Amino acid sequence: MIKKIFGILLLFLVIGMMPSVFAETTLDANTVEEIKAFNTPYGGEVRILQLEKSITKNILIGAKIVEVVKENHPESDLQQAQTILNEMEALLEEVKNYSLEGKDNNTLAADFVAMKKQAIILTQEFKQNIEEFVDSKDRQQINEEIKELELNELNNINQAVRNSIRKHNAERTQSMFVIMGIENSELIQRVNDGNAQKQEIKEEVKTKYQTFGNEKKAEVFAQIRERAIKRIVAEKDLTETTKNKGNEKFLQIQSERAQRLNNWVENNTNTNNEYTDRIQRIQKSSNQKGNGGN
């Protein structure tokens, strides 16, 4: 019985931890899981960064496809494809500049869902538009060149995601340690630095748990169970609220598409839309963000 209770206790700890590597954001089913993260201190930060990475990657791939088509089929009319990529860049700037400060979980989750849905629609529109210009030989060339994409920008985002995940895991571990009465700031710091293993945390909890009498074990288990139930209820409420608020926000974003693109064009009147130009713009906006600019 003791082993069973301890196993459940560890389960509550482990399911609160985020893996070091996240899957790419996908459609509906995963979105429901993704928005649950907005109930945690750093979960929203991770999701927004993941969305930034996804849009950035799609822009780079799209720009590379356009480059190949222009090279192999110079007679192709790629104006619409370029316009869609411009829209994606405009949306990327919005995501990069998105601030989590001063917003409640419902607003953060709704904004994320809306921006993600817009990104998916733009990606689908681009694919549909460019498809008629791409033949089998182009696809082979594209697949080869995509492997050599400029990855510095993606690597920077990956590092930011990892840092946020580590902060999340450190916070969840600290929360568990408080319940257990464990004081180990060195281990918490190593979790925050990404240098701790889950097994170390399990052993720390297990060692402390084995010193408890039956009454203390029951008290700790009750606290953890209560927190887990509260989390499940909060996640369900957030999911239900986001369904409506996310759709409302998406309709707003859709209605602002033309204005967003016009603003982007006005701010980029003297720039080209070659692959290298898009990379430079993305890197420039990231540098401005890192320096506190807009």
N, C-alpha and C positions, 0 to 999 in steps of 0.2 A: 504493500500500500504506500509506504514511504517513497519507494522508487517511482511509483506512478504519479504521486503528487509532485515530486521533484521534476519529473519529466514534463508535466503540464506547466510548471513554473518556468522552466527553461524555454518551453515553446512560446510562452508569452513574451519572453525576452527576444528570442530569435525572430519572431514574425514582426517585431517592431523595428528590426534592423533593415536597412536598405543594402542590397548587394552592391559590390564595387562597380559593376558594369550593368547599365540599364539596357533593356531592349529598345529598339527604335520605336517611337510612338506610332501606333497604328490606329485603325478605326474603332468604331463603336464599343465593342466589348472591352477593349483595353482602356478606352477613355473613362469608362465607369471606374476602373481600378485606379487610373491615373489621378483622378480628381480627389480620391481619398487622401492623397498625400498632402492636400492643402489644409488638413486638420493638424499637421505637425509644423513645428517652428521653421524647419528648413525644406520641407517637402515642396512648397510652392516655388521656392527658388530653384530647386532641381528641375521641376517640370518646365518652367519658363526657359531655362538654359537648354533643356533637351529640345524644346520647340525651336529655339534659335539655331541649334545644331542641324536639325532636320531641314529647316528652310535654307540655311546656308549651303548644305550639301546639295539640295535640289537645284539651287541657283547655279552652282559650279558645274553640276552634271548637265543642266540645260544649256549653259553657255558653251560647254564643250561640244554638245550635239550640234548646236547652231554653227559653231566653227567648222566642224567636219562637213556639214551640209553645204556651207558656203564654199568650201574648198572643192568639193566634188561636184556640186551642182550650182554653179554661180548664177544660173538663170532663175533660181528659186526665189519666190517672194516670201521673205522671212520677217516681214514687218510686224505681223501679228504675234509671232513667236517672241520677238524681241520686246514687244509691248508687254506681254504677259510676264516676261522675266523682269521688266522694269517694275511691274506691279508687285512681284515677289520681293524685289529689293526694297520697295517702299514698305511692304508689310514687315520685312526683316528689321528695318529701322525702327518701326513701331514696337516690335518685340524687344529689340535691344534696349530701347529707351523706357520700357515699361517699368514702373516703380511699384514695388510691393508695399511701400510705406503707406500707412493710413487707410488701408483697405481691409475689410473683414474677409473671412474665409469664403463666404458665398460669392462675393464680388470677384475675388481672385480666381476662384474655380470657374465662374461664368466667363470671365474675360479669357482665360486660358482656352476653354472649350471653343469659344467663338473664333479666336485667332487661329487655333489649330484647324478648325473646319474651313476657314478661309484659305489657309495654306494648302489644304488638301484639294480644294476646288481649283485653285490656280495651277497646281501641279497637274491635275487631271486635264484642265483646259490646254495646258502646254503640250501634254502628250498627244492629245487629240489633234492639235493643230500641226505638230511637227511630223506626225506619223506618215503623212502622204509624201513627204520629201525624202524619207529614209528607206534605202533598199538594203538587201542582205549584206552587201559588201560594206556599206556604211556602218551597219550594226557591228560587224566584226571589228572595224577600225575604232568605233566608239568604245566598245568594250575594252579594247586594249589601252586606249588613251585614258579612260576613266580610272584605270588602275594607277595612273601616274598623276592624278589630280594634285593640285596644290593643297596639301593637307595641313599646313601650318595653322591656318585659321581654325580648322576642325579640331586640331590637337589642343589649341588654346581653350576652346569651349569644353573639350573633354576634361581638361585639367580643372576647369572651374566647376564642372559637374561633380568630379571626384571630391573636390574640396567641400562642396555643399553636402554630399552624402556622408563624408566623414564627420562633419559637424552634427548632422542629424543623428548618426550612430553614437557619437559621444554623448549627446543630450539624452538619448534613450537609455544608454548604459548608466549614465549618472542617475537618471530617474529610478532605475532598478536598484542601484546601489543604495540610494537613500532609503528605499523601502526595506532593504535587507540590512541596513545599518553598516554597510561596508564603506570604509574610507581608503581609497586607493587613487589618489590624484595622478600618480605616475601612469597607471594603466589608462585612465581616462584621457590623459594627454596623448598617449600612444594611439588610442583609438582615433582621436582627433587628427593625429598626424598620419594615420593610415598604416601604422606599424604594429598593430595588435591583431591577433587571430581570435576568431570566435571561440575557439577551444579554451583560450586563456580566460576569457570572460566566464565561460561555463564553469571552469574549474574554480574560479574565484567565488562564484555564486554557490557552487556545490559545497566547497569547503566551509563557507559561512553557514549554509543551511544545515549542515550536519552537526553544528554546535547548538542548534535550537532544540528546546524541549517541545513536546507535542503542542502545548498551548501557543507558543510563539510561532510554530510552523503553521498552525491553523490561522493565526492572525495575519501572517505575511501572505498566505495563500488567498485569504479573503480580500486583502487590499489589491492584490494583483488581479484577481478575478473581477473585482468592482471596476478597476481601471479598464480592463479589457472590454467589459460590457458597455461602459460609457463610450469607449472609442468606437465600438461597432454601431451604437445608436447614433453617435455624431456623424459617422461616415454615411449611414443610411439617410439621415436628414439632409446632409450636404448634397448627396447624389440627387435626391428628389427636388431640392431647391434649384440645383444647377440645371436641371432639365429645362425648366422654364426660363430662368434668367439667362442661361447660355444661349438659348434660341433668340431671345430678345436682343441680346448683345450682338449676335451674329447678323441679324437683320439690319442692325444699325451699321455694322462694319460694311455689309454689302451695299447699303445705301450711300456710303461714303467712298466707294471704290473710285469713282471718277475724280472726285476732289483730291483723294490721296495721291492718285497718279499725277494729276496736274501739279500738285505741290512738289512731288518728287522731280518732275520734269523741270520745273522752274529752278529748283536747287541744283540741277545737273545739266544745265543748258549747254555747257561747253565740254561735255564729256562724250566719249564714244562708248559703244556697247560690245566691244570685243571681249573675249574671255579674260585677257589680262586686265582690262579696264574694270571689269566687275570684281575681280580679286582685289585690286587696289582700293576700290571704293569700300568694299566690305572691311578690309584691313584698316582703312582710315577711320571708318565709323567706330570700329572696335577700339582703336587708340584713343579717340575722342571720349568714348564711354569710360575707358580706363583712367583718363585724366580728369574725369568729372564733367566733360563737355556733353553737348547734346547731339 
